[in-house]
Amino acid sequence: MLRYLLARFRLSQRAICEESAGRGLGDDFHDYPDTADGQPWHLVDLTCRHCGKTFRI
């Protein structure tokens, strides 16, 4: 539960990546600051610069 809250409120990058593992493209905790360029691109596949997971906003 603590890790979920840390990820939900973006207090821990590690928690964000761990809680997002196994979730679908649009059903995780990643957001555009997690990408290499940090731009808010929507409806395209983005990649987390920390864990390499593909996600979509």
C-alpha distance matrix in Angstrom:
0.0 3.8 5.5 5.1 6.4 8.7 10.0 10.4 12.4 14.0 13.6 13.5 15.7 14.4 10.8 12.8 14.9 12.5 10.3 13.8 15.4 16.8 16.6 19.9 21.9 20.9 17.4 15.4 14.3 17.6 20.3 23.9 23.5 22.1 25.5 28.5 30.6 27.9 29.8 28.2 29.7 28.7 29.2 29.9 28.0 26.5 25.4 22.8 24.8 22.0 21.1 23.8 21.8 23.8 22.3 24.0 23.7
3.8 0.0 3.8 5.4 5.2 6.2 8.6 9.8 10.8 12.0 10.7 10.7 13.4 12.4 9.1 11.6 14.1 12.1 10.7 14.3 16.1 18.3 18.1 21.4 22.9 21.9 18.7 16.1 14.3 17.1 19.5 22.9 21.8 20.6 24.2 27.0 29.1 26.4 28.6 27.4 29.2 28.7 29.6 30.1 28.2 26.2 24.9 21.9 23.4 20.5 20.1 23.2 21.7 23.9 22.6 24.3 23.8
5.5 3.8 0.0 3.8 5.4 5.0 6.2 8.5 10.1 10.2 9.5 8.4 10.4 9.0 5.5 8.2 10.3 8.3 7.3 10.9 12.6 15.1 15.2 18.5 19.8 19.2 16.2 13.3 11.5 14.0 16.8 20.1 19.2 17.5 21.0 23.7 26.0 23.6 25.9 24.8 26.5 26.1 26.9 27.0 24.9 22.9 21.3 18.3 19.8 16.9 16.3 19.4 18.0 20.3 19.3 21.3 21.2
5.1 5.4 3.8 0.0 3.8 5.5 5.2 5.9 8.6 9.6 10.2 10.0 11.6 11.0 7.2 8.1 10.7 9.2 6.5 9.6 12.0 14.0 13.2 16.2 17.7 16.5 13.3 10.8 9.3 12.6 15.2 18.8 18.5 17.1 20.5 23.7 25.6 22.9 24.7 23.2 24.7 23.8 24.5 25.0 23.2 21.6 20.6 18.0 20.2 17.8 17.1 19.6 17.5 19.3 17.6 19.2 18.8
6.4 5.2 5.4 3.8 0.0 3.8 5.4 4.9 6.1 8.2 8.2 9.4 11.9 12.2 8.7 9.5 12.8 12.1 9.8 12.5 15.3 17.4 16.3 19.0 19.9 18.3 15.4 12.9 10.6 13.6 15.5 18.9 18.2 17.5 21.2 24.2 25.8 22.8 24.6 23.0 25.0 24.3 25.5 26.3 24.9 23.0 22.3 19.5 21.4 19.1 19.1 21.7 19.9 21.5 19.5 20.6 19.6
8.7 6.2 5.0 5.5 3.8 0.0 3.8 5.6 5.6 5.8 4.9 5.6 8.5 9.0 6.1 7.4 10.8 10.6 9.4 12.0 14.7 17.5 16.7 19.4 19.9 18.6 16.2 13.1 10.1 12.3 14.1 17.2 15.9 15.1 18.8 21.6 23.3 20.5 22.7 21.7 23.9 23.7 25.2 25.5 23.9 21.5 20.4 17.2 18.6 16.2 16.6 19.5 18.3 20.2 18.7 20.1 19.3
10.0 8.6 6.2 5.2 5.4 3.8 0.0 3.8 5.5 4.8 6.3 6.1 7.2 8.1 5.0 4.4 8.0 8.5 6.8 8.6 11.7 14.5 13.4 15.8 16.1 14.9 12.7 9.4 6.4 8.7 10.9 14.2 13.5 12.4 15.9 19.0 20.8 18.0 20.0 18.8 20.6 20.4 21.6 21.9 20.2 18.0 17.0 14.1 16.0 14.0 14.1 16.6 15.0 16.6 14.9 16.4 15.7
10.4 9.8 8.5 5.9 4.9 5.6 3.8 0.0 3.8 5.5 7.9 9.2 10.5 11.9 8.8 7.5 11.1 11.6 9.0 10.3 13.8 15.9 14.0 15.9 16.2 14.2 11.9 9.4 6.5 9.5 10.9 14.4 14.3 13.9 17.3 20.7 21.9 18.7 20.1 18.3 20.2 19.4 20.7 21.7 20.6 18.8 18.5 16.1 18.4 16.9 17.0 19.0 17.0 17.9 15.5 16.1 14.8
12.4 10.8 10.1 8.6 6.1 5.6 5.5 3.8 0.0 3.8 5.6 8.3 10.3 12.5 10.1 9.2 12.9 14.0 12.1 13.3 16.8 19.3 17.5 19.2 19.0 16.9 15.1 12.5 9.1 11.0 11.4 14.4 13.5 13.9 17.5 20.5 21.4 18.0 19.6 18.0 20.6 20.3 22.2 23.1 22.3 20.1 19.9 17.2 18.9 17.4 18.4 20.5 19.1 20.0 17.6 18.1 16.3
14.0 12.0 10.2 9.6 8.2 5.8 4.8 5.5 3.8 0.0 3.8 5.6 6.8 9.6 8.2 6.8 10.4 12.1 11.1 11.9 15.3 18.2 16.7 18.4 17.8 16.3 14.9 11.8 8.0 8.8 9.3 11.9 10.5 10.5 14.2 17.0 18.2 15.1 17.1 16.2 18.8 19.1 21.1 21.4 20.2 17.6 16.9 14.0 15.3 13.8 15.1 17.4 16.4 17.6 15.7 16.6 15.2
13.6 10.7 9.5 10.2 8.2 4.9 6.3 7.9 5.6 3.8 0.0 3.8 6.8 9.1 8.0 8.4 11.7 12.9 12.5 14.1 17.0 20.2 19.3 21.4 21.0 19.8 18.2 14.9 11.2 12.0 12.8 15.0 12.9 12.8 16.6 18.8 20.3 17.4 19.9 19.4 22.1 22.7 24.8 24.9 23.5 20.6 19.5 16.1 16.8 14.7 16.3 19.1 18.6 20.4 18.9 20.1 18.9
13.5 10.7 8.4 10.0 9.4 5.6 6.1 9.2 8.3 5.6 3.8 0.0 3.8 5.4 5.2 6.4 8.9 10.0 10.6 12.3 14.6 18.1 17.8 20.2 20.0 19.4 17.8 14.1 10.9 11.3 12.8 15.0 12.8 11.6 15.3 17.4 19.5 17.1 20.0 19.9 22.2 23.0 24.7 24.3 22.4 19.4 17.6 14.1 14.5 11.8 13.2 16.4 16.2 18.5 17.7 19.6 19.1
15.7 13.4 10.4 11.6 11.9 8.5 7.2 10.5 10.3 6.8 6.8 3.8 0.0 3.8 5.4 5.0 6.4 8.6 9.9 10.6 12.6 16.3 16.2 18.2 17.6 17.6 16.5 12.7 9.7 9.0 10.8 12.6 10.5 8.5 12.0 14.1 16.5 14.5 17.5 17.8 19.7 20.7 22.3 21.5 19.3 16.2 14.1 10.4 10.7 8.1 9.6 12.7 12.8 15.2 14.8 17.0 17.0
14.4 12.4 9.0 11.0 12.2 9.0 8.1 11.9 12.5 9.6 9.1 5.4 3.8 0.0 3.8 5.4 5.3 6.1 8.5 9.9 11.0 14.7 15.4 18.0 18.1 18.5 16.9 13.2 11.0 10.9 13.5 15.6 13.8 11.2 14.4 16.3 19.2 17.6 20.6 20.8 22.4 23.1 24.2 23.2 20.6 17.7 15.2 11.6 11.9 8.5 8.8 12.4 12.6 15.6 15.7 18.5 19.1
10.8 9.1 5.5 7.2 8.7 6.1 5.0 8.8 10.1 8.2 8.0 5.2 5.4 3.8 0.0 3.8 5.5 5.0 5.8 8.3 10.0 13.4 13.6 16.5 17.1 17.0 14.9 11.2 9.0 10.2 13.1 16.0 14.8 12.6 15.9 18.5 21.0 19.0 21.6 21.1 22.6 22.8 23.7 23.3 20.9 18.4 16.4 13.1 14.4 11.4 11.1 14.3 13.5 16.1 15.5 18.0 18.3
12.8 11.6 8.2 8.1 9.5 7.4 4.4 7.5 9.2 6.8 8.4 6.4 5.0 5.4 3.8 0.0 3.8 5.6 5.4 6.0 8.8 12.1 11.5 13.9 13.9 13.6 11.9 8.1 5.6 6.4 9.5 12.5 11.8 9.5 12.9 15.8 18.1 15.9 18.2 17.5 18.9 19.0 20.0 19.5 17.3 14.9 13.3 10.3 12.2 9.9 9.7 12.3 10.9 13.0 12.0 14.3 14.5
14.9 14.1 10.3 10.7 12.8 10.8 8.0 11.1 12.9 10.4 11.7 8.9 6.4 5.3 5.5 3.8 0.0 3.8 5.6 5.2 6.3 10.1 10.5 12.8 12.9 13.7 12.3 8.7 7.6 7.3 10.7 13.2 12.8 9.6 12.2 14.8 17.7 16.2 18.6 18.3 19.1 19.4 19.9 18.8 16.0 13.7 11.4 8.4 10.3 7.7 6.4 9.1 8.0 10.8 10.9 13.9 15.1
12.5 12.1 8.3 9.2 12.1 10.6 8.5 11.6 14.0 12.1 12.9 10.0 8.6 6.1 5.0 5.6 3.8 0.0 3.8 5.5 5.4 8.9 10.2 13.4 14.5 15.3 13.1 9.9 9.4 10.4 14.0 16.8 16.4 13.4 16.0 18.6 21.5 20.0 22.4 21.8 22.6 22.4 22.6 21.8 18.9 16.9 14.7 12.0 13.8 10.9 9.0 11.7 10.4 13.3 13.5 16.5 17.8
10.3 10.7 7.3 6.5 9.8 9.4 6.8 9.0 12.1 11.1 12.5 10.6 9.9 8.5 5.8 5.4 5.6 3.8 0.0 3.8 5.6 8.2 8.2 11.5 13.0 13.2 10.4 7.3 7.2 9.4 13.0 16.4 16.6 14.1 16.8 19.9 22.3 20.4 22.3 21.1 21.8 21.1 21.2 21.0 18.5 17.0 15.5 13.2 15.7 13.4 11.6 13.8 11.5 13.7 12.8 15.3 16.2
13.8 14.3 10.9 9.6 12.5 12.0 8.6 10.3 13.3 11.9 14.1 12.3 10.6 9.9 8.3 6.0 5.2 5.5 3.8 0.0 3.8 6.3 5.6 8.3 9.4 9.9 7.8 4.7 5.7 7.2 10.9 14.1 14.9 12.2 14.4 17.6 19.9 18.2 19.8 18.5 18.8 18.0 17.8 17.4 14.8 13.6 12.3 10.6 13.6 12.1 10.0 11.3 8.4 10.0 9.1 11.8 13.1
15.4 16.1 12.6 12.0 15.3 14.7 11.7 13.8 16.8 15.3 17.0 14.6 12.6 11.0 10.0 8.8 6.3 5.4 5.6 3.8 0.0 3.8 5.6 8.7 10.3 12.0 10.1 7.9 9.5 10.3 14.0 16.7 17.5 14.4 16.0 18.8 21.6 20.4 22.1 21.2 21.0 20.3 19.6 18.7 15.7 14.7 12.9 11.5 14.2 12.4 9.4 10.5 7.8 10.1 10.4 13.7 15.8
16.8 18.3 15.1 14.0 17.4 17.5 14.5 15.9 19.3 18.2 20.2 18.1 16.3 14.7 13.4 12.1 10.1 8.9 8.2 6.3 3.8 0.0 3.8 6.8 9.5 11.5 9.5 8.7 11.5 12.6 16.1 18.9 20.3 17.2 18.5 21.4 23.9 22.9 24.1 22.8 22.1 20.9 19.5 18.9 15.9 15.9 14.6 14.1 17.1 15.8 12.6 12.8 9.6 10.9 11.2 14.0 16.4
16.6 18.1 15.2 13.2 16.3 16.7 13.4 14.0 17.5 16.7 19.3 17.8 16.2 15.4 13.6 11.5 10.5 10.2 8.2 5.6 5.6 3.8 0.0 3.8 6.8 8.1 5.8 5.8 9.2 10.7 13.9 16.8 18.7 16.2 17.5 20.8 22.8 21.4 22.1 20.4 19.7 18.0 16.6 16.6 14.2 14.4 14.0 13.7 17.2 16.4 13.7 13.6 10.0 10.2 9.2 11.3 13.3
19.9 21.4 18.5 16.2 19.0 19.4 15.8 15.9 19.2 18.4 21.4 20.2 18.2 18.0 16.5 13.9 12.8 13.4 11.5 8.3 8.7 6.8 3.8 0.0 3.8 5.6 5.0 6.8 10.5 11.2 13.7 16.1 18.6 16.4 17.0 20.3 21.9 20.7 20.8 18.8 17.5 15.5 13.6 13.7 11.6 12.7 13.1 13.9 17.5 17.5 15.0 14.0 10.2 9.1 7.6 8.9 11.3
21.9 22.9 19.8 17.7 19.9 19.9 16.1 16.2 19.0 17.8 21.0 20.0 17.6 18.1 17.1 13.9 12.9 14.5 13.0 9.4 10.3 9.5 6.8 3.8 0.0 3.8 5.8 7.0 10.1 9.6 11.3 13.2 16.1 14.1 14.2 17.4 18.7 17.5 17.4 15.5 13.9 11.9 10.1 9.9 7.9 9.2 10.3 11.7 15.4 16.2 14.2 12.6 9.0 6.7 4.4 5.2 8.2
20.9 21.9 19.2 16.5 18.3 18.6 14.9 14.2 16.9 16.3 19.8 19.4 17.6 18.5 17.0 13.6 13.7 15.3 13.2 9.9 12.0 11.5 8.1 5.6 3.8 0.0 3.8 6.0 8.7 8.9 10.0 12.3 15.4 14.2 14.7 18.3 19.0 17.2 16.7 14.1 13.0 10.5 9.2 10.3 9.5 10.5 12.3 13.1 16.9 17.6 16.2 15.1 11.7 9.5 6.1 5.0 6.1
17.4 18.7 16.2 13.3 15.4 16.2 12.7 11.9 15.1 14.9 18.2 17.8 16.5 16.9 14.9 11.9 12.3 13.1 10.4 7.8 10.1 9.5 5.8 5.0 5.8 3.8 0.0 3.8 7.2 8.9 10.9 14.0 16.5 15.0 16.4 20.1 21.2 19.1 19.2 16.7 16.2 13.9 12.9 14.0 12.8 13.2 14.1 14.1 17.8 17.7 16.0 15.8 12.2 11.1 8.2 8.4 9.0
15.4 16.1 13.3 10.8 12.9 13.1 9.4 9.4 12.5 11.8 14.9 14.1 12.7 13.2 11.2 8.1 8.7 9.9 7.3 4.7 7.9 8.7 5.8 6.8 7.0 6.0 3.8 0.0 3.8 5.8 8.7 12.1 13.9 12.1 14.0 17.7 19.2 17.0 17.8 15.8 15.9 14.4 14.2 14.6 12.9 12.2 12.3 11.5 15.0 14.4 13.0 13.4 10.1 10.0 7.5 8.7 9.3
14.3 14.3 11.5 9.3 10.6 10.1 6.4 6.5 9.1 8.0 11.2 10.9 9.7 11.0 9.0 5.6 7.6 9.4 7.2 5.7 9.5 11.5 9.2 10.5 10.1 8.7 7.2 3.8 0.0 3.8 6.6 10.3 11.3 9.9 12.6 16.2 17.7 15.1 16.3 14.5 15.5 14.7 15.4 15.8 14.3 12.7 12.5 10.8 13.8 13.0 12.5 13.6 11.1 11.5 9.0 10.1 9.8
17.6 17.1 14.0 12.6 13.6 12.3 8.7 9.5 11.0 8.8 12.0 11.3 9.0 10.9 10.2 6.4 7.3 10.4 9.4 7.2 10.3 12.6 10.7 11.2 9.6 8.9 8.9 5.8 3.8 0.0 3.8 7.0 8.2 6.4 8.8 12.5 13.9 11.6 12.9 11.7 12.6 12.6 13.7 13.4 11.7 9.4 9.2 7.4 10.4 10.4 10.4 11.0 9.0 9.2 6.9 8.3 8.3
20.3 19.5 16.8 15.2 15.5 14.1 10.9 10.9 11.4 9.3 12.8 12.8 10.8 13.5 13.1 9.5 10.7 14.0 13.0 10.9 14.0 16.1 13.9 13.7 11.3 10.0 10.9 8.7 6.6 3.8 0.0 3.8 5.7 5.8 7.7 11.3 11.8 8.9 9.7 8.2 9.8 10.1 12.2 12.2 11.5 9.0 9.8 8.5 11.1 12.0 12.9 13.0 11.5 10.9 8.3 8.2 6.8
23.9 22.9 20.1 18.8 18.9 17.2 14.2 14.4 14.4 11.9 15.0 15.0 12.6 15.6 16.0 12.5 13.2 16.8 16.4 14.1 16.7 18.9 16.8 16.1 13.2 12.3 14.0 12.1 10.3 7.0 3.8 0.0 3.8 5.2 5.6 8.7 8.3 5.3 6.0 5.3 7.3 9.0 11.7 11.1 10.8 8.0 9.2 8.5 10.3 12.2 13.7 13.2 12.6 11.5 9.5 9.0 7.7
23.5 21.8 19.2 18.5 18.2 15.9 13.5 14.3 13.5 10.5 12.9 12.8 10.5 13.8 14.8 11.8 12.8 16.4 16.6 14.9 17.5 20.3 18.7 18.6 16.1 15.4 16.5 13.9 11.3 8.2 5.7 3.8 0.0 3.8 5.5 7.8 7.9 4.6 7.2 8.0 10.6 12.7 15.5 14.7 14.0 10.6 10.6 8.8 9.3 10.7 13.2 13.5 13.6 13.6 12.2 12.5 11.3
22.1 20.6 17.5 17.1 17.5 15.1 12.4 13.9 13.9 10.5 12.8 11.6 8.5 11.2 12.6 9.5 9.6 13.4 14.1 12.2 14.4 17.2 16.2 16.4 14.1 14.2 15.0 12.1 9.9 6.4 5.8 5.2 3.8 0.0 3.8 6.8 8.6 6.6 9.5 10.2 11.9 13.6 15.6 14.3 12.6 9.0 7.8 5.2 6.0 7.2 9.4 9.8 10.1 10.7 10.0 11.4 11.4
25.5 24.2 21.0 20.5 21.2 18.8 15.9 17.3 17.5 14.2 16.6 15.3 12.0 14.4 15.9 12.9 12.2 16.0 16.8 14.4 16.0 18.5 17.5 17.0 14.2 14.7 16.4 14.0 12.6 8.8 7.7 5.6 5.5 3.8 0.0 3.8 5.6 5.1 7.6 9.2 10.0 12.4 14.2 12.2 10.5 6.8 5.9 4.9 5.2 8.2 10.2 9.2 10.0 9.8 9.7 10.9 11.4
28.5 27.0 23.7 23.7 24.2 21.6 19.0 20.7 20.5 17.0 18.8 17.4 14.1 16.3 18.5 15.8 14.8 18.6 19.9 17.6 18.8 21.4 20.8 20.3 17.4 18.3 20.1 17.7 16.2 12.5 11.3 8.7 7.8 6.8 3.8 0.0 3.8 5.7 8.5 11.3 12.0 15.0 16.8 14.3 12.8 9.2 7.9 7.3 5.5 9.0 11.5 10.4 12.3 12.3 13.0 14.2 14.8
30.6 29.1 26.0 25.6 25.8 23.3 20.8 21.9 21.4 18.2 20.3 19.5 16.5 19.2 21.0 18.1 17.7 21.5 22.3 19.9 21.6 23.9 22.8 21.9 18.7 19.0 21.2 19.2 17.7 13.9 11.8 8.3 7.9 8.6 5.6 3.8 0.0 3.8 5.6 9.1 10.0 13.5 15.9 13.7 13.2 10.0 10.1 10.2 9.2 12.6 15.0 13.8 15.1 14.3 14.4 14.5 14.5
27.9 26.4 23.6 22.9 22.8 20.5 18.0 18.7 18.0 15.1 17.4 17.1 14.5 17.6 19.0 15.9 16.2 20.0 20.4 18.2 20.4 22.9 21.4 20.7 17.5 17.2 19.1 17.0 15.1 11.6 8.9 5.3 4.6 6.6 5.1 5.7 3.8 0.0 3.8 6.6 8.8 12.0 14.9 13.5 13.3 10.0 10.5 10.0 9.8 12.5 15.0 14.4 15.0 14.3 13.4 13.2 12.4
29.8 28.6 25.9 24.7 24.6 22.7 20.0 20.1 19.6 17.1 19.9 20.0 17.5 20.6 21.6 18.2 18.6 22.4 22.3 19.8 22.1 24.1 22.1 20.8 17.4 16.7 19.2 17.8 16.3 12.9 9.7 6.0 7.2 9.5 7.6 8.5 5.6 3.8 0.0 3.8 5.8 9.3 12.6 11.6 12.4 10.0 11.8 12.2 12.7 15.7 17.7 16.5 16.6 15.0 13.7 12.5 11.2
28.2 27.4 24.8 23.2 23.0 21.7 18.8 18.3 18.0 16.2 19.4 19.9 17.8 20.8 21.1 17.5 18.3 21.8 21.1 18.5 21.2 22.8 20.4 18.8 15.5 14.1 16.7 15.8 14.5 11.7 8.2 5.3 8.0 10.2 9.2 11.3 9.1 6.6 3.8 0.0 3.8 6.3 10.0 10.1 11.5 9.8 12.3 12.9 14.4 17.0 18.5 17.4 16.6 14.6 12.4 10.3 8.2
29.7 29.2 26.5 24.7 25.0 23.9 20.6 20.2 20.6 18.8 22.1 22.2 19.7 22.4 22.6 18.9 19.1 22.6 21.8 18.8 21.0 22.1 19.7 17.5 13.9 13.0 16.2 15.9 15.5 12.6 9.8 7.3 10.6 11.9 10.0 12.0 10.0 8.8 5.8 3.8 0.0 3.8 6.9 6.6 8.7 8.0 11.3 13.0 14.9 17.8 18.7 16.9 15.9 13.2 11.1 8.6 7.3
28.7 28.7 26.1 23.8 24.3 23.7 20.4 19.4 20.3 19.1 22.7 23.0 20.7 23.1 22.8 19.0 19.4 22.4 21.1 18.0 20.3 20.9 18.0 15.5 11.9 10.5 13.9 14.4 14.7 12.6 10.1 9.0 12.7 13.6 12.4 15.0 13.5 12.0 9.3 6.3 3.8 0.0 3.8 5.6 8.3 8.9 12.5 14.4 16.9 19.4 19.7 17.9 16.1 13.1 10.3 6.9 5.2
29.2 29.6 26.9 24.5 25.5 25.2 21.6 20.7 22.2 21.1 24.8 24.7 22.3 24.2 23.7 20.0 19.9 22.6 21.2 17.8 19.6 19.5 16.6 13.6 10.1 9.2 12.9 14.2 15.4 13.7 12.2 11.7 15.5 15.6 14.2 16.8 15.9 14.9 12.6 10.0 6.9 3.8 0.0 3.8 6.9 9.0 12.7 15.2 18.1 20.5 20.1 17.9 15.6 12.2 9.6 6.1 6.0
29.9 30.1 27.0 25.0 26.3 25.5 21.9 21.7 23.1 21.4 24.9 24.3 21.5 23.2 23.3 19.5 18.8 21.8 21.0 17.4 18.7 18.9 16.6 13.7 9.9 10.3 14.0 14.6 15.8 13.4 12.2 11.1 14.7 14.3 12.2 14.3 13.7 13.5 11.6 10.1 6.6 5.6 3.8 0.0 3.8 6.3 10.0 13.0 15.6 18.3 17.9 15.2 13.5 9.9 8.4 5.9 7.5
28.0 28.2 24.9 23.2 24.9 23.9 20.2 20.6 22.3 20.2 23.5 22.4 19.3 20.6 20.9 17.3 16.0 18.9 18.5 14.8 15.7 15.9 14.2 11.6 7.9 9.5 12.8 12.9 14.3 11.7 11.5 10.8 14.0 12.6 10.5 12.8 13.2 13.3 12.4 11.5 8.7 8.3 6.9 3.8 0.0 3.8 6.9 10.1 13.0 15.5 14.6 11.7 9.9 6.2 5.7 5.1 8.1
26.5 26.2 22.9 21.6 23.0 21.5 18.0 18.8 20.1 17.6 20.6 19.4 16.2 17.7 18.4 14.9 13.7 16.9 17.0 13.6 14.7 15.9 14.4 12.7 9.2 10.5 13.2 12.2 12.7 9.4 9.0 8.0 10.6 9.0 6.8 9.2 10.0 10.0 10.0 9.8 8.0 8.9 9.0 6.3 3.8 0.0 3.8 6.8 9.4 12.1 11.9 9.3 8.3 5.5 5.3 5.9 8.2
25.4 24.9 21.3 20.6 22.3 20.4 17.0 18.5 19.9 16.9 19.5 17.6 14.1 15.2 16.4 13.3 11.4 14.7 15.5 12.3 12.9 14.6 14.0 13.1 10.3 12.3 14.1 12.3 12.5 9.2 9.8 9.2 10.6 7.8 5.9 7.9 10.1 10.5 11.8 12.3 11.3 12.5 12.7 10.0 6.9 3.8 0.0 3.8 6.3 8.8 8.4 5.6 5.6 4.4 6.2 8.5 11.0
22.8 21.9 18.3 18.0 19.5 17.2 14.1 16.1 17.2 14.0 16.1 14.1 10.4 11.6 13.1 10.3 8.4 12.0 13.2 10.6 11.5 14.1 13.7 13.9 11.7 13.1 14.1 11.5 10.8 7.4 8.5 8.5 8.8 5.2 4.9 7.3 10.2 10.0 12.2 12.9 13.0 14.4 15.2 13.0 10.1 6.8 3.8 0.0 3.8 5.4 5.7 4.8 5.4 6.5 7.5 10.3 12.0
24.8 23.4 19.8 20.2 21.4 18.6 16.0 18.4 18.9 15.3 16.8 14.5 10.7 11.9 14.4 12.2 10.3 13.8 15.7 13.6 14.2 17.1 17.2 17.5 15.4 16.9 17.8 15.0 13.8 10.4 11.1 10.3 9.3 6.0 5.2 5.5 9.2 9.8 12.7 14.4 14.9 16.9 18.1 15.6 13.0 9.4 6.3 3.8 0.0 3.8 6.0 5.7 8.2 9.7 11.3 13.8 15.2
22.0 20.5 16.9 17.8 19.1 16.2 14.0 16.9 17.4 13.8 14.7 11.8 8.1 8.5 11.4 9.9 7.7 10.9 13.4 12.1 12.4 15.8 16.4 17.5 16.2 17.6 17.7 14.4 13.0 10.4 12.0 12.2 10.7 7.2 8.2 9.0 12.6 12.5 15.7 17.0 17.8 19.4 20.5 18.3 15.5 12.1 8.8 5.4 3.8 0.0 3.8 6.0 8.3 11.0 12.5 15.4 16.8
21.1 20.1 16.3 17.1 19.1 16.6 14.1 17.0 18.4 15.1 16.3 13.2 9.6 8.8 11.1 9.7 6.4 9.0 11.6 10.0 9.4 12.6 13.7 15.0 14.2 16.2 16.0 13.0 12.5 10.4 12.9 13.7 13.2 9.4 10.2 11.5 15.0 15.0 17.7 18.5 18.7 19.7 20.1 17.9 14.6 11.9 8.4 5.7 6.0 3.8 0.0 3.8 5.6 9.1 11.1 14.6 16.7
23.8 23.2 19.4 19.6 21.7 19.5 16.6 19.0 20.5 17.4 19.1 16.4 12.7 12.4 14.3 12.3 9.1 11.7 13.8 11.3 10.5 12.8 13.6 14.0 12.6 15.1 15.8 13.4 13.6 11.0 13.0 13.2 13.5 9.8 9.2 10.4 13.8 14.4 16.5 17.4 16.9 17.9 17.9 15.2 11.7 9.3 5.6 4.8 5.7 6.0 3.8 0.0 3.8 6.5 9.4 12.8 15.5
21.8 21.7 18.0 17.5 19.9 18.3 15.0 17.0 19.1 16.4 18.6 16.2 12.8 12.6 13.5 10.9 8.0 10.4 11.5 8.4 7.8 9.6 10.0 10.2 9.0 11.7 12.2 10.1 11.1 9.0 11.5 12.6 13.6 10.1 10.0 12.3 15.1 15.0 16.6 16.6 15.9 16.1 15.6 13.5 9.9 8.3 5.6 5.4 8.2 8.3 5.6 3.8 0.0 3.8 6.4 10.1 13.0
23.8 23.9 20.3 19.3 21.5 20.2 16.6 17.9 20.0 17.6 20.4 18.5 15.2 15.6 16.1 13.0 10.8 13.3 13.7 10.0 10.1 10.9 10.2 9.1 6.7 9.5 11.1 10.0 11.5 9.2 10.9 11.5 13.6 10.7 9.8 12.3 14.3 14.3 15.0 14.6 13.2 13.1 12.2 9.9 6.2 5.5 4.4 6.5 9.7 11.0 9.1 6.5 3.8 0.0 3.8 7.1 10.5
22.3 22.6 19.3 17.6 19.5 18.7 14.9 15.5 17.6 15.7 18.9 17.7 14.8 15.7 15.5 12.0 10.9 13.5 12.8 9.1 10.4 11.2 9.2 7.6 4.4 6.1 8.2 7.5 9.0 6.9 8.3 9.5 12.2 10.0 9.7 13.0 14.4 13.4 13.7 12.4 11.1 10.3 9.6 8.4 5.7 5.3 6.2 7.5 11.3 12.5 11.1 9.4 6.4 3.8 0.0 3.8 6.9
24.0 24.3 21.3 19.2 20.6 20.1 16.4 16.1 18.1 16.6 20.1 19.6 17.0 18.5 18.0 14.3 13.9 16.5 15.3 11.8 13.7 14.0 11.3 8.9 5.2 5.0 8.4 8.7 10.1 8.3 8.2 9.0 12.5 11.4 10.9 14.2 14.5 13.2 12.5 10.3 8.6 6.9 6.1 5.9 5.1 5.9 8.5 10.3 13.8 15.4 14.6 12.8 10.1 7.1 3.8 0.0 3.8
23.7 23.8 21.2 18.8 19.6 19.3 15.7 14.8 16.3 15.2 18.9 19.1 17.0 19.1 18.3 14.5 15.1 17.8 16.2 13.1 15.8 16.4 13.3 11.3 8.2 6.1 9.0 9.3 9.8 8.3 6.8 7.7 11.3 11.4 11.4 14.8 14.5 12.4 11.2 8.2 7.3 5.2 6.0 7.5 8.1 8.2 11.0 12.0 15.2 16.8 16.7 15.5 13.0 10.5 6.9 3.8 0.0
